[in-house]
């Protein structure tokens, strides 16, 4: 039997692993032309992180020959070995290793590193890859596709969709550039009444600081993808929810479902549910219009504030001219191109990044929040949210004594430098000791698209 024949036997073992619910990887050990051992992945069944197909096959072969050295043997495995398995194969003094599909994330036979080509080691094992790579790769792809579908079904069962809401298909969010984080969902908050809210929650739960990142309209948590890695690298936790109607969260069909007070209540209950402490509140656009009203409800939960291109809408002062122009545009063009909006204000973004902002809104039925939010901004003293915002303004002026950092996208025509200077006077009154705003000269309204230096400044500032 040749390499193809032996690899087909390894594929049989991989199929058996898949049937058992394990990642489908199989291996055989051949000694002088005869199969002396087989192995398939079994970490789940055996509760053993080392029970990879290669290790299982090596153990069986060593027992068969009565020797842990397998000098006259060849191992065939359907997937490129990881570092653990490569080390074991070298230690066994195998004559040859033949593998099928490459493993671009953890492969230690050339994809990530090549442990088989280390001249410092006292043994070199001959290596050959790509044998029956296509069927081996297809088996893995089918397994993980089926696993994703099962997880999606479990999510749907745990969070059934209300009749008066829509849910953007998971496929719309496949392979988004720069957004690798696993989704999390909650649907049993009292204010949600069964609607599913999506959020990211990355980093250690017991981190010293938690960055709570709130987005605006028409963005979603994707907006923070350039800042999140900076905070994670510093050892902090990051929580970034999608407001109802945005991102991966459910989307009520009717515009009237959205109100200032309801969205605020959802956020308050969300913070309580996760019991967030030592928070740095990170806000921009509607994330600030809503978010700046949150800390007065539970000041003990907050460590600091990072505020970008937003405002407090108290109803007793005129709305900024730039916002009024934006609101008028939304009223005249309710189906405006979200990708084009981001591309116009952020010419450095790739087409795929701009398209990612469109992903939550595949048709006009999913866009109720985009239509509802511009007229929802409190404009008069008796508007929903205005009194709450005035109370928040008093809180920031008189009761907030914690560090505040402001970053301003200088190119923002809606909530740019003049609006932010007025907000700075509220958040950072004389004697507060807070620094002057960080001006991002090339930044526009969605200043998070220039967010790395802002995130780095926050790491240095919030101690």
C-alpha positions as CSV (number, residue, x, y, z in Angstrom):
1,X,0.0,0.0,0.0
2,X,1.3,3.5,-0.9
3,X,0.9,6.9,0.8
4,X,-2.6,7.4,-0.6
5,X,-3.8,4.0,0.7
6,X,-2.5,4.6,4.2
7,X,-3.9,8.2,4.2
8,X,-7.3,6.8,3.3
9,X,-7.1,4.6,6.4
10,X,-6.3,7.7,8.4
11,X,-9.4,9.3,6.9
12,X,-11.5,6.4,8.0
13,X,-10.3,7.1,11.6
14,X,-11.1,10.8,11.1
15,X,-14.7,9.9,10.0
16,X,-15.0,7.8,13.2
17,X,-13.9,10.8,15.3
18,X,-16.5,12.9,13.7
19,X,-19.2,10.3,14.4
20,X,-18.1,10.4,18.0
21,X,-18.4,14.2,18.1
22,X,-14.7,14.9,18.1
23,X,-12.8,17.1,15.7
24,X,-12.3,14.8,12.7
25,X,-8.6,14.0,12.7
26,X,-7.3,10.4,12.2
27,X,-3.9,8.8,12.2
28,X,-2.2,5.4,11.4
29,X,1.3,4.2,12.2
30,X,3.0,2.0,9.6
31,X,5.9,-0.3,10.4
32,X,7.8,-1.8,7.5
33,X,4.7,-1.6,5.3
34,X,2.2,-2.9,7.9
35,X,-0.3,-0.8,9.9
36,X,0.5,-1.5,13.5
37,X,-1.7,1.2,15.2
38,X,-4.5,3.6,14.6
39,X,-5.7,6.7,16.4
40,X,-8.4,9.3,16.2
41,X,-9.1,12.5,18.2
42,X,-10.6,11.8,21.6
43,X,-10.0,14.8,23.9
44,X,-13.7,15.2,24.6
45,X,-14.5,11.6,25.3
46,X,-11.3,10.9,27.3
47,X,-11.3,14.3,29.1
48,X,-7.7,14.5,28.0
49,X,-6.2,17.5,26.2
50,X,-3.3,15.4,24.9
51,X,-5.6,12.8,23.2
52,X,-4.9,14.0,19.7
53,X,-5.0,11.4,16.9
54,X,-1.2,11.4,16.6
55,X,-0.7,10.8,20.3
56,X,-3.3,8.1,20.5
57,X,-1.6,6.3,17.5
58,X,1.9,6.7,19.0
59,X,0.9,5.2,22.3
60,X,-0.7,2.2,20.6
61,X,2.3,1.7,18.3
62,X,4.8,1.9,21.1
63,X,2.8,-0.7,23.1
64,X,2.6,-3.0,20.0
65,X,6.4,-2.8,19.4
66,X,7.3,-2.7,23.1
67,X,9.5,0.3,22.5
68,X,8.9,4.0,22.8
69,X,11.3,4.6,19.9
70,X,9.6,4.1,16.5
71,X,12.6,4.6,14.3
72,X,11.3,2.4,11.4
73,X,7.8,3.8,11.4
74,X,5.8,6.3,9.4
75,X,2.8,8.2,10.8
76,X,0.0,9.3,8.5
77,X,-2.3,12.0,9.9
78,X,-5.1,13.8,8.1
79,X,-4.2,17.3,9.6
80,X,-0.9,19.0,10.0
81,X,0.4,18.3,13.6
82,X,0.3,20.9,16.3
83,X,3.3,21.8,18.4
84,X,2.5,19.2,21.0
85,X,2.1,16.4,18.5
86,X,5.2,17.5,16.5
87,X,7.3,17.3,19.7
88,X,6.0,13.8,20.4
89,X,6.6,12.6,16.9
90,X,10.2,13.9,17.0
91,X,10.7,12.3,20.4
92,X,9.5,9.0,19.1
93,X,12.3,9.1,16.4
94,X,9.8,8.5,13.7
95,X,11.4,8.0,10.3
96,X,8.7,9.9,8.4
97,X,5.5,11.9,9.0
98,X,2.9,12.4,6.2
99,X,0.0,14.7,6.7
100,X,-3.1,15.8,4.7
101,X,-4.6,19.3,5.2
102,X,-2.6,22.2,6.4
103,X,-3.6,23.9,9.7
104,X,-3.0,27.6,9.3
105,X,-3.7,28.5,12.9
106,X,-1.7,25.9,14.9
107,X,0.3,23.9,12.4
108,X,3.8,23.1,13.5
109,X,4.9,21.5,10.2
110,X,5.3,24.7,8.2
111,X,2.1,26.7,8.6
112,X,2.9,28.6,11.8
113,X,6.3,27.1,12.7
114,X,8.2,24.0,11.4
115,X,9.6,22.0,14.3
116,X,10.7,19.4,11.9
117,X,13.3,21.7,10.4
118,X,15.2,22.7,13.5
119,X,18.9,21.8,13.1
120,X,19.5,22.2,16.8
121,X,17.4,19.1,17.5
122,X,19.2,15.8,17.7
123,X,16.8,14.0,15.4
124,X,15.2,15.0,12.1
125,X,12.1,13.3,10.8
126,X,11.3,13.4,7.1
127,X,8.1,15.3,6.4
128,X,5.6,15.4,3.6
129,X,2.3,17.3,3.5
130,X,-0.7,17.7,1.2
131,X,-1.5,14.0,0.7
132,X,-5.3,13.8,0.2
133,X,-5.4,17.3,1.6
134,X,-8.7,18.1,-0.2
135,X,-10.9,15.4,1.4
136,X,-9.2,15.9,4.8
137,X,-10.0,19.6,4.6
138,X,-13.5,19.1,3.4
139,X,-14.2,16.7,6.3
140,X,-13.0,19.4,8.8
141,X,-15.0,22.2,7.1
142,X,-18.2,20.1,7.1
143,X,-17.7,19.3,10.8
144,X,-17.2,22.9,11.8
145,X,-20.0,24.1,9.6
146,X,-22.3,21.6,11.2
147,X,-21.1,22.6,14.6
148,X,-21.8,26.3,13.9
149,X,-25.3,25.4,12.7
150,X,-25.9,23.5,15.9
151,X,-24.7,26.4,18.0
152,X,-26.9,28.8,16.0
153,X,-29.9,26.5,16.5
154,X,-29.2,26.3,20.2
155,X,-29.0,30.1,20.4
156,X,-32.4,30.3,18.5
157,X,-33.9,27.9,20.9
158,X,-32.5,29.7,23.9
159,X,-33.6,33.1,22.5
160,X,-36.7,32.6,20.4
161,X,-37.5,35.5,18.0
162,X,-40.5,37.6,18.8
163,X,-43.2,38.0,16.2
164,X,-42.8,41.7,16.1
165,X,-39.0,41.7,15.6
166,X,-36.4,40.6,13.0
167,X,-33.1,39.0,13.4
168,X,-30.2,39.4,11.0
169,X,-29.0,36.0,9.7
170,X,-25.7,34.9,11.2
171,X,-24.4,34.5,7.7
172,X,-24.4,38.3,7.3
173,X,-21.6,38.5,9.8
174,X,-19.3,35.8,8.4
175,X,-15.7,36.7,8.0
176,X,-15.9,40.4,9.0
177,X,-12.5,42.0,8.8
178,X,-11.0,42.7,12.3
179,X,-13.9,41.3,14.3
180,X,-12.9,37.8,15.6
181,X,-14.8,37.8,18.9
182,X,-17.4,35.3,19.9
183,X,-21.0,36.6,20.2
184,X,-22.8,36.6,23.5
185,X,-26.5,37.1,24.0
186,X,-29.0,38.0,26.7
187,X,-32.8,38.0,26.3
188,X,-34.3,37.7,29.8
189,X,-33.8,41.3,31.0
190,X,-37.2,42.7,32.1
191,X,-36.9,45.6,29.7
192,X,-36.1,43.4,26.8
193,X,-39.3,41.4,27.1
194,X,-37.7,38.6,25.2
195,X,-35.8,40.5,22.6
196,X,-32.2,39.2,22.2
197,X,-29.4,41.6,22.9
198,X,-25.9,40.9,21.6
199,X,-22.7,41.9,23.3
200,X,-19.0,41.2,23.3
201,X,-17.3,40.3,26.6
202,X,-13.6,39.8,26.3
203,X,-10.7,39.7,28.8
204,X,-10.5,38.4,32.3
205,X,-13.7,38.7,34.4
206,X,-11.7,39.9,37.4
207,X,-9.7,42.5,35.5
208,X,-8.9,45.7,37.3
209,X,-10.8,47.8,34.8
210,X,-13.7,47.0,32.5
211,X,-14.2,49.2,29.4
212,X,-17.9,49.4,28.6
213,X,-18.1,50.6,25.0
214,X,-21.4,52.1,23.7
215,X,-21.9,52.8,20.0
216,X,-24.3,55.2,18.2
217,X,-26.4,55.3,15.1
218,X,-25.9,53.7,12.5
219,X,-22.9,51.8,14.0
220,X,-22.7,48.8,16.2
221,X,-20.0,47.1,18.3
222,X,-17.9,46.6,15.1
223,X,-17.0,50.3,15.6
224,X,-14.7,49.4,18.5
225,X,-12.7,46.7,16.8
226,X,-9.5,48.9,16.6
227,X,-9.6,49.8,20.3
228,X,-10.6,46.5,21.9
229,X,-7.2,44.8,21.2
230,X,-5.3,47.6,22.9
231,X,-7.3,47.2,26.1
232,X,-7.1,43.5,26.1
233,X,-3.4,43.6,25.6
234,X,-3.2,45.8,28.7
235,X,-5.0,43.1,30.7
236,X,-8.4,44.8,30.9
237,X,-11.9,43.5,30.2
238,X,-14.0,44.9,27.4
239,X,-17.8,44.7,27.2
240,X,-19.4,46.1,24.0
241,X,-23.2,45.6,23.6
242,X,-25.2,46.3,20.4
243,X,-28.2,48.4,21.1
244,X,-31.5,46.8,20.2
245,X,-32.1,47.5,16.6
246,X,-28.4,47.5,15.7
247,X,-25.7,44.9,15.0
248,X,-26.4,41.4,16.0
249,X,-29.2,42.4,18.4
250,X,-32.9,41.9,17.5
251,X,-34.6,44.6,15.5
252,X,-38.2,45.5,16.3
253,X,-40.2,46.0,13.1
254,X,-41.9,49.2,14.1
255,X,-40.0,52.5,14.4
256,X,-42.3,53.4,17.4
257,X,-40.8,50.6,19.5
258,X,-37.7,52.8,20.1
259,X,-37.7,55.4,22.9
260,X,-35.0,57.1,24.8
261,X,-36.2,55.8,28.2
262,X,-36.6,52.2,27.0
263,X,-33.1,52.0,25.6
264,X,-31.6,53.6,28.7
265,X,-33.5,51.1,30.9
266,X,-32.1,48.2,28.8
267,X,-28.6,49.4,29.4
268,X,-29.1,49.9,33.1
269,X,-30.5,46.3,33.4
270,X,-27.7,45.0,31.3
271,X,-25.0,46.5,33.5
272,X,-26.8,45.1,36.6
273,X,-27.0,41.6,35.0
274,X,-23.3,41.5,34.3
275,X,-22.6,43.2,37.6
276,X,-20.0,45.4,36.0
277,X,-17.6,47.2,38.4
278,X,-14.6,49.5,38.0
279,X,-15.9,50.6,34.6
280,X,-14.4,53.0,32.2
281,X,-17.5,54.2,30.4
282,X,-16.6,54.7,26.7
283,X,-19.2,56.7,24.7
284,X,-19.7,58.3,21.3
285,X,-22.8,59.6,19.4
286,X,-25.9,57.9,20.8
287,X,-23.6,55.9,23.1
288,X,-23.1,59.2,24.9
289,X,-26.6,60.6,24.5
290,X,-27.8,57.6,26.4
291,X,-24.6,56.5,28.2
292,X,-23.9,59.9,29.9
293,X,-27.2,59.4,31.8
294,X,-26.2,56.0,33.2
295,X,-23.5,56.7,35.9
296,X,-25.8,58.8,38.1
297,X,-27.9,55.7,38.7
298,X,-25.0,53.8,40.2
299,X,-21.9,56.0,40.6
300,X,-20.0,53.3,42.6
301,X,-19.7,51.1,39.5
302,X,-17.7,53.6,37.5
303,X,-14.0,54.3,37.6
304,X,-13.7,56.8,34.7
305,X,-15.1,58.2,31.5
306,X,-13.8,58.2,27.9
307,X,-16.0,60.5,25.8
308,X,-15.8,61.0,22.0
309,X,-17.9,63.1,19.6
310,X,-21.2,63.1,21.4
311,X,-23.4,65.5,23.5
312,X,-26.0,65.7,26.3
313,X,-29.4,66.6,24.8
314,X,-31.2,68.4,27.7
315,X,-34.0,70.0,25.7
316,X,-33.2,73.5,27.1
317,X,-30.6,74.3,24.5
318,X,-30.8,74.2,20.7
319,X,-29.5,71.1,19.0
320,X,-26.2,71.5,17.1
321,X,-26.7,72.7,13.5
322,X,-24.7,69.7,12.2
323,X,-27.1,67.3,13.9
324,X,-30.1,69.1,12.5
325,X,-28.6,68.7,9.0
326,X,-28.0,65.0,9.7
327,X,-31.6,64.6,10.9
328,X,-33.0,66.3,7.8
329,X,-30.9,64.0,5.6
330,X,-32.2,60.9,7.4
331,X,-35.8,62.1,7.0
332,X,-35.3,62.7,3.2
333,X,-33.3,59.6,2.6
334,X,-34.3,56.9,5.1
335,X,-32.6,54.2,3.0
336,X,-29.3,56.0,2.9
337,X,-26.2,53.8,2.1
338,X,-24.5,53.0,5.4
339,X,-21.3,51.8,3.8
340,X,-21.1,55.0,1.7
341,X,-21.6,57.1,4.8
342,X,-18.6,55.4,6.5
343,X,-16.5,55.5,3.4
344,X,-17.0,59.2,3.0
345,X,-15.9,60.1,6.5
346,X,-13.2,57.4,6.7
347,X,-11.4,57.2,3.3
348,X,-8.8,54.9,4.8
349,X,-11.3,52.1,5.4
350,X,-11.3,49.1,3.0
351,X,-14.5,48.3,1.1
352,X,-15.0,45.2,3.2
353,X,-14.8,47.3,6.4
354,X,-17.4,49.7,5.1
355,X,-19.6,46.9,4.0
356,X,-19.4,45.4,7.5
357,X,-21.3,48.4,8.9
358,X,-24.2,47.4,6.4
359,X,-24.2,43.8,7.6
360,X,-26.9,44.2,10.3
361,X,-29.3,45.9,7.9
362,X,-30.0,43.7,4.8
363,X,-33.2,45.4,3.9
364,X,-35.5,48.3,5.0
365,X,-37.4,46.0,7.4
366,X,-34.2,45.8,9.6
367,X,-33.7,49.6,9.6
368,X,-36.4,50.7,12.0
369,X,-33.8,51.9,14.5
370,X,-31.9,53.9,11.8
371,X,-35.1,55.7,11.1
372,X,-36.3,56.2,14.7
373,X,-33.1,57.4,16.3
374,X,-32.6,60.9,14.6
375,X,-36.0,62.2,15.6
376,X,-35.7,60.5,19.0
377,X,-33.0,63.0,20.2
378,X,-34.6,65.2,22.9
379,X,-35.2,68.6,21.4
380,X,-37.6,70.2,23.8
381,X,-37.8,70.3,27.6
382,X,-40.7,67.9,27.8
383,X,-39.3,65.4,25.3
384,X,-38.6,61.8,26.4
385,X,-35.1,61.8,27.9
386,X,-34.7,65.5,28.3
387,X,-35.3,65.7,32.1
388,X,-33.0,62.7,32.6
389,X,-30.3,64.4,30.6
390,X,-30.7,67.6,32.6
391,X,-30.3,65.5,35.8
392,X,-27.2,63.9,34.3
393,X,-25.8,67.3,33.5
394,X,-26.1,68.3,37.1
395,X,-24.5,65.0,38.1
396,X,-21.5,65.6,35.9
397,X,-21.0,69.2,37.1
398,X,-21.3,68.6,40.8
399,X,-21.1,64.9,41.7
400,X,-18.5,63.4,39.4
401,X,-15.0,63.5,40.7
402,X,-13.3,60.7,38.8
403,X,-10.9,60.8,35.8
404,X,-12.4,61.9,32.5
405,X,-10.6,61.8,29.1
406,X,-12.1,63.4,26.0
407,X,-11.1,62.6,22.4
408,X,-12.4,64.7,19.5
409,X,-12.5,63.8,15.8
410,X,-11.7,67.2,14.4
411,X,-13.4,66.5,11.0
412,X,-16.8,65.7,12.5
413,X,-19.5,68.0,11.0
414,X,-22.2,66.7,13.3
415,X,-20.8,66.6,16.8
416,X,-17.4,68.1,16.3
417,X,-15.1,70.5,18.2
418,X,-17.6,73.3,19.0
419,X,-20.1,70.8,20.5
420,X,-17.3,68.9,22.4
421,X,-15.9,72.1,23.9
422,X,-19.3,72.8,25.4
423,X,-19.5,69.3,26.7
424,X,-16.0,69.5,28.1
425,X,-17.1,72.5,30.2
426,X,-19.8,70.3,31.7
427,X,-17.7,67.1,32.3
428,X,-14.5,68.8,33.3
429,X,-15.2,72.0,35.2
430,X,-12.3,74.2,36.3
431,X,-10.3,72.5,39.1
432,X,-11.3,68.9,38.0
433,X,-7.7,68.2,37.0
434,X,-8.7,66.4,33.8
435,X,-6.5,66.9,30.7
436,X,-7.5,69.0,27.7
437,X,-9.2,67.0,24.9
438,X,-7.1,64.8,22.7
439,X,-7.7,66.1,19.2
440,X,-7.6,63.5,16.4
441,X,-7.0,65.8,13.4
442,X,-7.9,63.2,10.7
443,X,-10.8,61.8,12.8
444,X,-14.4,62.3,11.8
445,X,-17.6,61.6,13.6
446,X,-16.8,57.9,13.9
447,X,-13.5,58.7,15.6
448,X,-13.1,55.1,16.8
449,X,-11.8,54.4,13.2
450,X,-8.7,56.2,14.4
451,X,-9.0,54.6,17.8
452,X,-5.7,53.0,18.5
453,X,-4.0,56.1,19.9
454,X,-7.1,57.0,21.9
455,X,-7.2,53.5,23.4
456,X,-3.4,53.8,24.2
457,X,-3.9,57.2,25.8
458,X,-6.7,55.7,27.9
459,X,-4.4,52.8,29.1
460,X,-1.9,55.4,30.3
461,X,-4.6,57.7,31.8
462,X,-6.9,55.4,33.7
463,X,-4.8,53.9,36.5
